[in-house]
Amino acid sequence: MSWKNIIGQKQQTRIVRKALETGRFAHAYLFTGPVGSGKESVAFEIASILNCRSEDGSSSEGACGICPDCLLIKSFMHPNVEYVFPVESALLDPGDSVKKENKRFTEAKERYDALIEQKKQNPYFSPAMERSMGILTEQIITLQHKAAFMPREGSKKIFIISQAERLHPSAANKLLKLLEEPPAHVIFILVSSRPEALLPTIRSRCQAIKFSRVTAVELRLWLQQNRPEIIDPELSFIVSFSRGNLRLAWELINSRDSNPSETATIMLRDQALDFLRKVLTPSRFHEAITACEQNAKNLSRSDLTLYLAALLLFFQDVNHRRINPDFQGVNNPDIIGAIDRFVKNFPNPDFFQISTITEDAIRSIERNASPLLVMASFTVNIKALLKRT
C-alpha cells in the first residue's frame, strides 16, 4: 500500500507525511475515529515507510510495497513491527514444549492464525479473539522486552496497538511506563474507536489524530480509479452498503473477486428480495421458511450479513420513494420499478421498527448467534410488520 491507496483522510495523511518529511515524528500517536475508517492501514503505511529500503519508497509517496521489508510487514513477520490486539490467555502461557503441545494452546493458535490471515486479506479488519479478556499484561511485557533491542541502522521499531481501549488495567499501566520513558528507536501507534475508554495519562502522552468516516464520494472515486471493472449497479451497492465503513466495503470487493464471473453482491441482493417476496405472499410463506433454513445452513456469516444489509438498503429506498416519489438517490437504481411497486402495495409500514429488527439481526449474526434462530425470528417479525393496509 502507498499513500495513494489510502481512501479519504487527506488532512490526516498530510499531517503524518509532513512529520515524516521534517523528521518531527512523535514517539507515540493515538489514531481515533469510527470503525472501518482506515486508521490501521495508515499505521501500517507508516511502519512500511520507516523500514522500506527501496529507493522507490519515500515519505511523500509512501513505501515501495515490494522490497523484502515491505513484504515482511505485509505478512506480519517483520522483526521491527509488532501488531497487538486482544488475544486469549492460552496463547501467553510459558513457552515450554508440554504446554505448547496441549489442545487448548493449539486450538487458540489456530484461531489466532485465522484472524491474522483475515487481516492480510482485509487491511480494514480489526481482529480480536472471542474468548479474550482484552489486551493482556503479558502482551505489553513482551513489547517491553522487544523494545530493549535496537533495530538495524536507519530503521525504527513500530508497535501498533489495535483496539487500545481494550487494554487490561494492569497492561495499561505497564504501557504507560513505556510511554513515559520511550526508547528513541520505538514508535507507538495506538488505534481506538473509543479513546475515552483509555487512561487519560496514556492519551496525554500521545499525539492524537482524529480520523473521519470516509464519505460516499471518496469511496466511489477510489473504486472508479482503482477498480474500474466494478460498475453500477454493483458500484452503488458497495458504496451504499458500506456507509463509510471500509471493512465492509472490502468484504464486498473480496466477495466479488472470489466469484469473478458473477456479481456476487447483486446475486445476494436479488436472493434476499426473492425471500422477501415469499414472506409477503401468503401462499408462499412455507417457501420463505424453507429459504430461511437453507440460507442459515448454506450461507457464511459474512454472506448472511450482506444478505440482511441488502434488505436494509432496499427498505431505505422504499422509504425515500414513499416520502418523495421523484427521489433519485436510491441505493438500488437498477430495480426502481420493484421499489415503486413495494411503495404502492405497502404504503404505511413502520420503517423505524423494520430497520431496528434488521440491524439487530445483522449484529446478532456478527456476534455468533445461531444463524437459524436469527433468520427464523427475523422472518416472523418482518412478516408481522409488513402488512398490506
ZAROZA-428166 format. One record per residue (C-alpha): residue in one letter; x, y, z. Coordinates in steps of 0.001 Angstrom, whole numbers. Layout:
N
+--------+---------+---------+---------+
| residu |      c1 |      c2 |      c3 |
+--------+---------+---------+---------+
|      a |       X |       Y |       Z |
...
+--------+---------+---------+---------+
***
This chain:
389
+--------+---------+---------+---------+
| residu |      c1 |      c2 |      c3 |
+--------+---------+---------+---------+
|      m |       0 |       0 |       0 |
|      s |    1160 |    3587 |    -648 |
|      w |    -365 |    6949 |     239 |
|      k |   -2376 |    6947 |   -2985 |
|      n |   -4162 |    3811 |   -1797 |
|      i |   -5342 |    5407 |    1441 |
|      i |   -9036 |    6140 |     946 |
|      g |  -10020 |    9629 |    2094 |
|      q |   -8280 |   11065 |    5189 |
|      k |   -6425 |   13744 |    3171 |
|      q |   -5847 |   16069 |    6110 |
|      q |   -4796 |   13233 |    8423 |
|      t |   -2251 |   11800 |    5992 |
|      r |    -948 |   15308 |    5267 |
|      i |    -101 |   15733 |    8970 |
|      v |    1681 |   12380 |    9086 |
|      r |    3602 |   12922 |    5858 |
|      k |    4822 |   16346 |    6945 |
|      a |    6036 |   14924 |   10273 |
|      l |    7905 |   12155 |    8455 |
|      e |    9446 |   14529 |    5910 |
|      t |   10631 |   17031 |    8524 |
|      g |   11909 |   14419 |   10975 |
|      r |    9468 |   15595 |   13636 |
|      f |    7569 |   12367 |   14008 |
|      a |    6311 |   11929 |   17579 |
|      h |    7261 |    8897 |   19667 |
|      a |    3582 |    7999 |   20257 |
|      y |     364 |    8586 |   18319 |
|      l |   -3276 |    7884 |   19090 |
|      f |   -5357 |    7306 |   15957 |
|      t |   -9051 |    7722 |   16767 |
|      g |  -12206 |    7661 |   14679 |
|      p |  -15042 |    5403 |   13530 |
|      v |  -14604 |    1669 |   12963 |
|      g |  -13513 |     989 |    9391 |
|      s |  -12174 |    4487 |    8693 |
|      g |   -8690 |    3243 |    7752 |
|      k |   -6746 |    4066 |   10921 |
|      e |   -4737 |     835 |   10931 |
|      s |   -3951 |     997 |    7207 |
|      v |   -2274 |    4375 |    7833 |
|      a |    -382 |    2894 |   10804 |
|      f |     979 |      75 |    8631 |
|      e |    1927 |    2515 |    5878 |
|      i |    3986 |    4450 |    8419 |
|      a |    5649 |    1219 |    9567 |
|      s |    6473 |     363 |    5944 |
|      i |    7912 |    3801 |    5166 |
|      l |   10170 |    3729 |    8232 |
|      n |   11530 |     302 |    7319 |
|      c |   11455 |     351 |    3498 |
|      r |   14939 |      50 |    1979 |
|      s |   13981 |     663 |   -1633 |
|      e |   14979 |    3866 |   -3427 |
|      d |   11419 |    3961 |   -4786 |
|      g |    9952 |    4461 |   -1315 |
|      s |    9655 |    7903 |     288 |
|      s |    7792 |    9774 |    2992 |
|      s |    5868 |   11775 |     406 |
|      e |    4900 |    8930 |   -1938 |
|      g |    4771 |    6021 |     512 |
|      a |    6589 |    2714 |     812 |
|      c |    7507 |     768 |   -2327 |
|      g |    5431 |   -2239 |   -1252 |
|      i |    7668 |   -4795 |   -2995 |
|      c |   11027 |   -4805 |   -1203 |
|      p |   11775 |   -7613 |    1301 |
|      d |   10982 |   -5358 |    4268 |
|      c |    7632 |   -4252 |    2850 |
|      l |    6694 |   -7851 |    2049 |
|      l |    7627 |   -8982 |    5562 |
|      i |    5422 |   -6257 |    7036 |
|      k |    2523 |   -7340 |    4825 |
|      s |    2956 |  -10904 |    6050 |
|      f |    3142 |   -9781 |    9727 |
|      m |    6632 |  -11249 |   10051 |
|      h |    8881 |   -8179 |   10184 |
|      p |   11001 |   -8110 |   13368 |
|      n |   10617 |   -4330 |   13684 |
|      v |    6813 |   -4253 |   13534 |
|      e |    4667 |   -5580 |   16362 |
|      y |     898 |   -5793 |   15924 |
|      v |   -1001 |   -6214 |   19187 |
|      f |   -4705 |   -6999 |   19553 |
|      p |   -6905 |   -8780 |   22135 |
|      v |   -5927 |  -12472 |   22317 |
|      e |   -6738 |  -15439 |   24535 |
|      s |   -4618 |  -16079 |   27596 |
|      a |   -3959 |  -19636 |   26347 |
|      l |   -1517 |  -18190 |   23822 |
|      l |     510 |  -16469 |   26521 |
|      d |    1352 |  -19436 |   28743 |
|      p |    5057 |  -20030 |   29443 |
|      g |    6687 |  -21460 |   26368 |
|      d |    7644 |  -24948 |   27495 |
|      s |    7048 |  -27681 |   24942 |
|      v |    4497 |  -29554 |   27065 |
|      k |    2136 |  -26602 |   27279 |
|      k |    2609 |  -25701 |   23620 |
|      e |    1532 |  -29175 |   22634 |
|      n |   -1697 |  -29134 |   24610 |
|      k |   -5059 |  -28922 |   22926 |
|      r |   -6035 |  -25559 |   24429 |
|      f |   -2956 |  -23812 |   23073 |
|      t |   -3203 |  -25499 |   19668 |
|      e |   -6835 |  -24521 |   19156 |
|      a |   -6177 |  -20939 |   20282 |
|      k |   -3207 |  -20715 |   17910 |
|      e |   -5390 |  -21872 |   15022 |
|      r |   -7950 |  -19174 |   15816 |
|      y |   -5191 |  -16582 |   16066 |
|      d |   -3676 |  -17607 |   12722 |
|      a |   -7117 |  -17445 |   11081 |
|      l |   -7573 |  -13869 |   12304 |
|      i |   -4146 |  -12844 |   11005 |
|      e |   -4983 |  -14390 |    7637 |
|      q |   -8242 |  -12428 |    7582 |
|      k |   -6286 |   -9259 |    8379 |
|      k |   -3955 |   -9965 |    5444 |
|      q |   -6968 |  -10232 |    3144 |
|      n |   -8719 |   -7164 |    4548 |
|      p |   -6477 |   -4321 |    5805 |
|      y |   -9505 |   -2647 |    7419 |
|      f |  -10379 |   -5648 |    9592 |
|      s |   -9528 |   -5311 |   13301 |
|      p |   -9040 |   -8797 |   14774 |
|      a |   -9992 |   -9804 |   18306 |
|      m |  -10266 |  -13299 |   19703 |
|      e |  -13764 |  -14027 |   21023 |
|      r |  -12557 |  -15537 |   24306 |
|      s |  -10126 |  -12726 |   25019 |
|      m |  -10332 |  -10612 |   28167 |
|      g |   -8676 |   -7751 |   26310 |
|      i |   -5068 |   -6804 |   25618 |
|      l |   -3278 |   -8607 |   28426 |
|      t |    -341 |   -7700 |   30659 |
|      e |    1838 |  -10421 |   29143 |
|      q |    1471 |   -8832 |   25715 |
|      i |    2806 |   -5496 |   26968 |
|      i |    5634 |   -7228 |   28851 |
|      t |    6616 |   -8800 |   25522 |
|      l |    6707 |   -5314 |   23991 |
|      q |    8923 |   -4132 |   26851 |
|      h |   11395 |   -6928 |   26122 |
|      k |   11382 |   -6259 |   22378 |
|      a |   11796 |   -2509 |   22912 |
|      a |   15166 |   -3221 |   24558 |
|      f |   16666 |   -4441 |   21277 |
|      m |   17888 |   -1926 |   18719 |
|      p |   16720 |   -2216 |   15105 |
|      r |   19188 |   -2040 |   12256 |
|      e |   20630 |    1369 |   11459 |
|      g |   18228 |    3814 |    9843 |
|      s |   15047 |    1934 |   10768 |
|      k |   12520 |    2070 |   13598 |
|      k |   10554 |    -387 |   15684 |
|      i |    6819 |     252 |   15310 |
|      f |    4378 |   -1029 |   17925 |
|      i |     795 |    -900 |   16583 |
|      i |   -1798 |   -1490 |   19311 |
|      s |   -5219 |   -2227 |   17822 |
|      q |   -8374 |   -1566 |   19883 |
|      a |   -6291 |     136 |   22559 |
|      e |   -9427 |     826 |   24600 |
|      r |   -9404 |   -2882 |   25454 |
|      l |   -6133 |   -2716 |   27376 |
|      h |   -6448 |   -4622 |   30652 |
|      p |   -5871 |   -2168 |   33554 |
|      s |   -2544 |   -3734 |   34522 |
|      a |   -1481 |   -3817 |   30873 |
|      a |   -2421 |    -128 |   30518 |
|      n |    -228 |     767 |   33487 |
|      k |    2751 |   -1103 |   32038 |
|      l |    2231 |     583 |   28671 |
|      l |    2112 |    3942 |   30454 |
|      k |    5601 |    3302 |   31869 |
|      l |    6869 |    2599 |   28358 |
|      l |    5309 |    5819 |   27080 |
|      e |    6796 |    7834 |   29936 |
|      e |   10334 |    6720 |   29080 |
|      p |   10104 |    5757 |   25397 |
|      p |   13171 |    4259 |   23723 |
|      a |   14349 |    6578 |   20926 |
|      h |   14121 |    3790 |   18346 |
|      v |   10476 |    2860 |   19113 |
|      i |    7288 |    4481 |   17803 |
|      f |    3938 |    3627 |   19360 |
|      i |     711 |    3887 |   17367 |
|      l |   -2407 |    3252 |   19435 |
|      v |   -5610 |    2766 |   17461 |
|      s |   -9034 |    3182 |   19046 |
|      s |  -12622 |    3920 |   18114 |
|      r |  -13377 |    4641 |   21792 |
|      p |  -10471 |    6773 |   23050 |
|      e |  -12481 |    7946 |   26056 |
|      a |  -12034 |    4429 |   27491 |
|      l |   -8247 |    4855 |   27602 |
|      l |   -6414 |    6130 |   30667 |
|      p |   -6190 |    9952 |   30473 |
|      t |   -2473 |    9653 |   31254 |
|      i |   -1985 |    7444 |   28190 |
|      r |   -3925 |    9843 |   25988 |
|      s |   -1870 |   12773 |   27244 |
|      r |    1387 |   11113 |   26161 |
|      c |     217 |   10525 |   22593 |
|      q |    -276 |   12932 |   19735 |
|      a |   -3885 |   12416 |   18716 |
|      i |   -5025 |   12298 |   15101 |
|      k |   -8760 |   12003 |   14589 |
|      f |   -9930 |   10112 |   11523 |
|      s |  -13318 |   10758 |    9956 |
|      r |  -15775 |    8410 |    8311 |
|      v |  -14993 |    8008 |    4625 |
|      t |  -17629 |    9733 |    2519 |
|      a |  -19594 |    8034 |    -241 |
|      v |  -17987 |   10395 |   -2776 |
|      e |  -14454 |    9456 |   -1621 |
|      l |  -15147 |    5724 |   -1724 |
|      r |  -16857 |    5898 |   -5127 |
|      l |  -13963 |    7915 |   -6574 |
|      w |  -11370 |    5473 |   -5190 |
|      l |  -13257 |    2494 |   -6626 |
|      q |  -13626 |    4161 |  -10022 |
|      q |   -9888 |    4910 |  -10127 |
|      n |   -8587 |    1638 |   -8682 |
|      r |  -11293 |    -894 |   -9544 |
|      p |  -12760 |     328 |  -12851 |
|      e |  -14219 |   -3118 |  -13545 |
|      i |  -16777 |   -2509 |  -10752 |
|      i |  -19638 |    -591 |  -12326 |
|      d |  -23244 |     218 |  -11448 |
|      p |  -25432 |   -1193 |  -10036 |
|      e |  -22762 |   -3082 |   -8068 |
|      l |  -20679 |      66 |   -7533 |
|      s |  -23601 |    1923 |   -5964 |
|      f |  -24473 |   -1093 |   -3835 |
|      i |  -20935 |   -1336 |   -2405 |
|      v |  -20825 |    2402 |   -1653 |
|      s |  -24311 |    2454 |    -112 |
|      f |  -23947 |    -733 |    1890 |
|      s |  -20602 |     136 |    3466 |
|      r |  -21830 |    3532 |    4750 |
|      g |  -18256 |    4739 |    5163 |
|      n |  -17031 |    1508 |    6776 |
|      l |  -14077 |     342 |    4673 |
|      r |  -14045 |   -3085 |    6312 |
|      l |  -17494 |   -3773 |    4902 |
|      a |  -16581 |   -2320 |    1503 |
|      w |  -13508 |   -4553 |    1342 |
|      e |  -15576 |   -7637 |    2204 |
|      l |  -17906 |   -6860 |    -682 |
|      i |  -14956 |   -6429 |   -3035 |
|      n |  -13409 |   -9706 |   -1881 |
|      s |  -16761 |  -11420 |   -2316 |
|      r |  -16928 |  -10407 |   -5965 |
|      d |  -13221 |  -11183 |   -6517 |
|      s |  -13758 |  -14754 |   -5327 |
|      n |  -16558 |  -15115 |   -7897 |
|      p |  -15304 |  -13018 |  -10839 |
|      s |  -17688 |  -14445 |  -13432 |
|      e |  -20701 |  -13201 |  -11499 |
|      t |  -21506 |  -10128 |   -9427 |
|      a |  -21907 |  -11974 |   -6137 |
|      t |  -23171 |   -8932 |   -4230 |
|      i |  -26030 |   -8320 |   -6656 |
|      m |  -26865 |  -12022 |   -6627 |
|      l |  -27148 |  -11928 |   -2844 |
|      r |  -29368 |   -8856 |   -3039 |
|      d |  -31677 |  -10485 |   -5586 |
|      q |  -31791 |  -13630 |   -3456 |
|      a |  -32769 |  -11508 |    -440 |
|      l |  -35527 |   -9746 |   -2389 |
|      d |  -36891 |  -13080 |   -3623 |
|      f |  -37019 |  -14214 |      18 |
|      l |  -38936 |  -11027 |     895 |
|      r |  -41476 |  -11715 |   -1858 |
|      k |  -42089 |  -15190 |    -435 |
|      v |  -42524 |  -13794 |    3079 |
|      l |  -45123 |  -11282 |    1876 |
|      t |  -47100 |  -13687 |    -321 |
|      p |  -49466 |  -15717 |    1927 |
|      s |  -49491 |  -18719 |    -395 |
|      r |  -45669 |  -18817 |    -460 |
|      f |  -44836 |  -18349 |    3205 |
|      h |  -43895 |  -22012 |    3519 |
|      e |  -41297 |  -21371 |     784 |
|      a |  -39948 |  -18479 |    2835 |
|      i |  -39480 |  -20778 |    5837 |
|      t |  -37621 |  -23284 |    3646 |
|      a |  -35442 |  -20493 |    2188 |
|      c |  -34759 |  -19245 |    5719 |
|      e |  -33464 |  -22681 |    6763 |
|      q |  -31379 |  -23111 |    3600 |
|      n |  -29798 |  -19677 |    3908 |
|      a |  -28918 |  -20251 |    7561 |
|      k |  -27287 |  -23542 |    6617 |
|      n |  -25551 |  -22665 |    3351 |
|      l |  -24534 |  -19000 |    3601 |
|      s |  -21475 |  -17913 |    5577 |
|      r |  -21911 |  -15380 |    8377 |
|      s |  -20379 |  -12742 |    6136 |
|      d |  -22835 |  -13538 |    3344 |
|      l |  -25780 |  -13545 |    5762 |
|      t |  -24709 |  -10092 |    6926 |
|      l |  -24644 |   -8848 |    3325 |
|      y |  -27976 |  -10569 |    2658 |
|      l |  -29687 |   -8744 |    5519 |
|      a |  -27916 |   -5484 |    4700 |
|      a |  -29266 |   -5697 |    1150 |
|      l |  -32784 |   -5792 |    2589 |
|      l |  -31962 |   -2820 |    4823 |
|      l |  -30836 |    -786 |    1795 |
|      f |  -33972 |   -1805 |    -102 |
|      f |  -36184 |    -631 |    2783 |
|      q |  -34287 |    2680 |    2835 |
|      d |  -35025 |    3117 |    -876 |
|      v |  -38720 |    2353 |    -324 |
|      n |  -38923 |    4916 |    2454 |
|      h |  -37230 |    7596 |     322 |
|      r |  -39578 |    6976 |   -2628 |
|      r |  -42601 |    6876 |    -328 |
|      i |  -41743 |   10319 |    1053 |
|      n |  -40669 |   11728 |   -2325 |
|      p |  -41752 |    9738 |   -5426 |
|      d |  -39202 |   11653 |   -7517 |
|      f |  -36234 |   10840 |   -5249 |
|      q |  -33318 |    9636 |   -7435 |
|      g |  -30502 |    8965 |   -4961 |
|      v |  -31564 |    5389 |   -4235 |
|      n |  -29165 |    2593 |   -3287 |
|      n |  -30577 |     276 |   -5973 |
|      p |  -31215 |    2359 |   -9109 |
|      d |  -31445 |    -749 |  -11311 |
|      i |  -34617 |   -2006 |   -9560 |
|      i |  -36514 |    1254 |   -9215 |
|      g |  -39641 |    -465 |  -10577 |
|      a |  -39655 |   -3037 |   -7774 |
|      i |  -39114 |    -267 |   -5218 |
|      d |  -42110 |    1714 |   -6510 |
|      r |  -44341 |   -1393 |   -6580 |
|      f |  -43468 |   -2029 |   -2957 |
|      v |  -44369 |    1587 |   -2079 |
|      k |  -47753 |    1120 |   -3760 |
|      n |  -48542 |   -2204 |   -2104 |
|      f |  -47228 |   -1316 |    1378 |
|      p |  -47837 |    2430 |    1807 |
|      n |  -47574 |    2789 |    5610 |
|      p |  -45006 |     406 |    7111 |
|      d |  -43156 |    1201 |   10344 |
|      f |  -39726 |    1750 |    8816 |
|      f |  -38138 |    2583 |   12142 |
|      q |  -39094 |    -799 |   13564 |
|      i |  -38214 |   -2573 |   10303 |
|      s |  -34745 |   -1010 |   10328 |
|      t |  -34319 |   -1866 |   14008 |
|      i |  -35060 |   -5588 |   13654 |
|      t |  -32904 |   -5832 |   10508 |
|      e |  -29926 |   -4145 |   12183 |
|      d |  -30460 |   -6298 |   15298 |
|      a |  -30340 |   -9420 |   13121 |
|      i |  -27098 |   -8224 |   11481 |
|      r |  -25489 |   -7575 |   14873 |
|      s |  -26618 |  -10973 |   16167 |
|      i |  -25033 |  -12751 |   13185 |
|      e |  -21802 |  -10803 |   13692 |
|      r |  -21781 |  -11802 |   17372 |
|      n |  -22003 |  -15514 |   16530 |
|      a |  -25655 |  -16094 |   17403 |
|      s |  -27287 |  -19135 |   15804 |
|      p |  -27960 |  -18197 |   12143 |
|      l |  -31072 |  -20392 |   12054 |
|      l |  -32604 |  -18798 |   15154 |
|      v |  -31748 |  -15290 |   13961 |
|      m |  -33187 |  -15829 |   10487 |
|      a |  -36304 |  -17597 |   11787 |
|      s |  -37017 |  -14757 |   14209 |
|      f |  -36372 |  -12152 |   11510 |
|      t |  -38728 |  -13932 |    9091 |
|      v |  -41614 |  -13962 |   11581 |
|      n |  -41034 |  -10365 |   12684 |
|      i |  -40729 |   -8906 |    9207 |
|      k |  -43947 |  -10630 |    8122 |
|      a |  -45791 |   -9147 |   11107 |
|      l |  -44505 |   -5653 |   10375 |
|      l |  -45226 |   -5658 |    6647 |
|      k |  -48967 |   -5879 |    6194 |
|      r |  -50998 |   -4520 |    3331 |
|      t |  -53189 |   -1654 |    4505 |
+--------+---------+---------+---------+
***
